[in-house]
Amino acid sequence: MAGGVWGRGRGAPVGALTLTALAEGIRDSQGQGLAATSPGSQTEPQEREPDAQALVPEAEPGSVATEPTAGNEPCFPPSVQNPSPEGAHQVCQSPGEEGALADLALYTAACLEEAGFAGTQVTALTLSSALEARGERLEDQVHALVRGLLVQVPSLAEGRPRRAALRVLSALALEHAQDVVYALLPRSLPPDRAAAELWRSLSRNQRVNGQVLVQLLWALKGAAGPENEALAATRALGEMLAVSGCVGATRGFYPHLLLALVTQLHELARGVRSPETPKVWAPSHRGPPHSHASCAVEALKALLTGDGGRMVVTCMEQAGGWRRLVGTHTHLEGVLLLASAMVAHADHHLRGLFADLLPRLRSPDDTQRLTAMAFFTGLLQSRPTTRLLREEAILERLRTWQGDPEPTVRWLGLLGLGHVALNCGKVRHVNTLLPALLSALGEGDARLVGAALGALRRLLLRSRAPVRLLSTELRPRLPPLLDDARDCVRASAVGLLGTLVRRGRGGLRVGLRGPLRKLVLQSLVPLLLRLHDPSRDAAESSEWTLARCDQALRWGLLEEMVTVAHYDSPEALSRVCHRLVQRYPSHVPSFLSQTQGYLRSPQGPLRRAAAVLIGFLAHHTSPSRVSQDLLDSLFHDLGQLRSDPEPAVCAAAHVSSQQVALLARAHNRPPGLRFAYLARLPRLARLARRRAGPKRSPPVYSDSPFQHRSGADRWGCFCPG
């Protein structure tokens, strides 16, 4: 077949005028009497009729085209000259009829090769004329024509023959884009090389790629349709968007297409389309995508990359955003990461996305609504984008989300409030933000508590942050979170305290931050013990916060605290306790009582750390500062730890019990009246303490087997054994 079309002798070029004459000749020969011509055509009808009759040779139906027989005019496939009356308006053809239509398409491609791009519209007219001459409509035959091209294109030689045949598909899509798309979609499953080539050829044609993309978008959004159709449309979008010539066609509906792909990933993650769809896809897989989710991710990457968003793709890869997008429980986290990356590297699309998101926020479909909410929340990080709406309107919307029974909606609302807290410029909005954020600290969902802590931290990062107000409000709420059972909540709460101290350090140095100073002293014991937290995030956050406290309150213990954090040094901890007892003698009973509570911790490292801290506090404190009841309680609880399943805890409890016993003995020894009188005089206080009794021996603890953190371990360096 290909040899008859492409191997004919070449005469003068065939142009748009000749193709128009061919179309009208076919119609006139069948009595149609249709006189449609292309623009600029000057050929008279009576001059075209004999030419049209001479175009048709004698041949069997389905045979290949032959050499030109009338001057320089090419010949036409005989299948068009002998229509079958009973085949009119049939969509399904026999293999012979499909072969004839393939001959027709290839023959027109031969004409189009010589006609050039100027004959594209005339090609569609030619095909319409030929099929109408058979008594059939073009819409009913596009599927057969596309199938014929799929069969013939792989056998054509590279270069002009194949390019001309592909232009026939573009000519069909120019007038009948929907029929062409739905004819090609079934061949995209499983992946077909010929179909992929046809999709790419449509993408390169600037006159039709926009229409084809719109049709694929509608096929993608057809949630009521079969899942295979959506998968085929996703594959086709991936092929088209990978071609750089498709960038201009997406500009009119870029936000709509991006949101459709992201929403489809949410549907797949929740199993809305297919329960058998893999829930996780590893981006490291090589070769062509083999699942619906991976196809959608590849199409999304192609959409972003083609529009200059390569940095968005890179940020998503580095943050694990693609893996989160396809996860069952992490999709919305992936959407937030995508929105953040676009805010940083693709801000030219943010206004369009924001406008498309607003009507979706009230969608009755859960997947569409939640995806839109997550995108909306992420885009609030962009200050220019938030100016599209009034701050009051955004705050009112986010506060409404706080009353939603769905925890996910409340979580997104808290994240949005955090972004608004960082960007809002009016002080009165703080009074709107704080009640919602503070009430969320009592939520049972870790995501909600973490989002509220993050929003409060962003609020503190603003200029003129309400440090004193937050210190007062957080004093009863923050200490319980420092000991929360959830690692992420503990780390975030400790980090919030450090940020609060850093912002209020100027007032702490001169004693003007009463509520903040009390909060720091109330949290000092948990911070010291959390240096040994099994959670690395919580331990590092505690170290950072203690460094902020040391800087603000001028303890001069930074080196000792770092040594305790990384090497668990008893000598460094002894110096820390000695300094704290000197600076805050009235708080020593509170320090001991707080530490006593950690003796019952389910975590062995914390039980040992608490026992060691009690031993050093008891060694450095004055007997007059501690009541006998507290000493008896400490001795009892330390005694119970002597049967602890961890040998290191037993050993530390034994040493600390001796220190408590020594302190109790010194507490029960009544000083002489003379020394009691001298103790009331500030200048002679040291002498009174010196003569109050014999000096207690310091405790000696063995190295901890639980935690030996060095700089190499902290930074992930590998030390060969």
Buried (B, 14 or more C-beta within 10 A) or exposed (E): BBEBBBEBEEEEEBBBBBBBBBBBBBBBBBEEEBEEBBEEBEBEBEEBBEBBEBBBBEBEBBBBBBEBEBEEBBBBBBBBBEBBEEEEEBEEBEEEBBBBBBBBBBBBBBBBBBBBEBBBBBBBBBBBBBBBBBBBBBBBBBBBBBBBBBBBBEEBEEEEBBBBBBBBBBBBBBBBBBBBBBBBBBBBEEBBEBBBBBBBBBBBBEBBBBBBBBBBBBBBBEBEBEBBBBBBBBBBBBBBBBBEBBBEBBEEBBBBBBBBBBBBBBBBBBEBBBEEBBBEBEBEEEEEBEBBBBBBBBBBBBBBBBBEBBBBBEBBEEBBBBBBBBBEEBBBBBBBBBBBBBBEBBEEBBBBBBEBBEEBBEBEBBBBBBBBBBBBBBBBBBEEBBEBBEBEEBBEBBBEBBEBEEEBBBBBBBBBBBBBBBBBEEEEBBEBBBEBBBEBBEBEBBBBBBBBBBBBBBBBEBEEBBBBEBBBBBBEBBBEBBBBEBBBBBBBBBBBBBBBBBBBBEBBEEEEBEBBBBBBBBBBBBBBBBBBBEBEBBBBBBBBBBBBBBBBBEBEBEEBBBBBBBBBBBEBBBBBBBBBBEEBEEBBBBBBEBBBBBBEBEBBBBBBBBBBBBBBBBBBBBBBBBEEEBBEBBBEBBEEBEEBEBEBBBBBBBBBBBBBBBBBBBBEEEBEEEBEEBBEEEEEEEEBBEEBBEEBEEBEBEEBEBBEBEEEEBEEEEEEE
